[in-house]
């Protein structure tokens, strides 16, 4: 498959995904941290005290 055909196929796939995303947008939070595990923050027994992260397990995503 040549580069133009591949670019066209990828563009069509992305355009279809963008249309579907406009109908209903899920609530997704992406946290990127280097060398951090789930047990490093305070709600899960860690020592890092971020106040917003303390509320997540009890309210939003328990």
N, C-alpha and C positions, 0 to 999 in steps of 0.2 A: 504494500500500500504506500503510495507516495505521500509526501508531506502535506500537499494541499488537501488530499482526500482525508487524511488523518485529522487535519485542522478542522475541516468541515464537519466530520463526525463528532469530534469533541465539542465543537460549538453547538451543534444540535442537541447533544446530551445536556450541556450546561444550560441552554436556553429552556429546555423542557423542565429541568430542575428548578430554575428561577421562577417559572410560571407556577409550579406546584407550591413553592415556598410562599407566594403571595396570598394564597388562600388561607392558610393557617400556619402561624409561626409558633413553634414550640419554645418554651422557656428553657434555654440551655446556657449554662455558665461553664466556661472553659478556664481552668486555672493552670498556668504553666509555671512550674517551679523546679529548679535544679536540685537534685538530691533531697527530695522531700517525699515522705511516704504518708499514708493516711493516718498513721499513729503519731505524726509529728505535731499536729495541731491540738489545741486544748480539748475539744469535744471528745477526742478519742484517746485521752491520756497523755498527750504531749505537753510541752512546756511553752509553746508559742501561743500567746493570748489574743488572737484577733477577735474583736467583739462581734463582728458580723458572722464569722464562721461558727460562733457558739450557738447562734439562733438556728442555723440551717438544719441540724439533725432533729430539732424539736418541732420546727414549723414546716419547712418547705420540702425536705427530701428525706424524711425518716422512713 
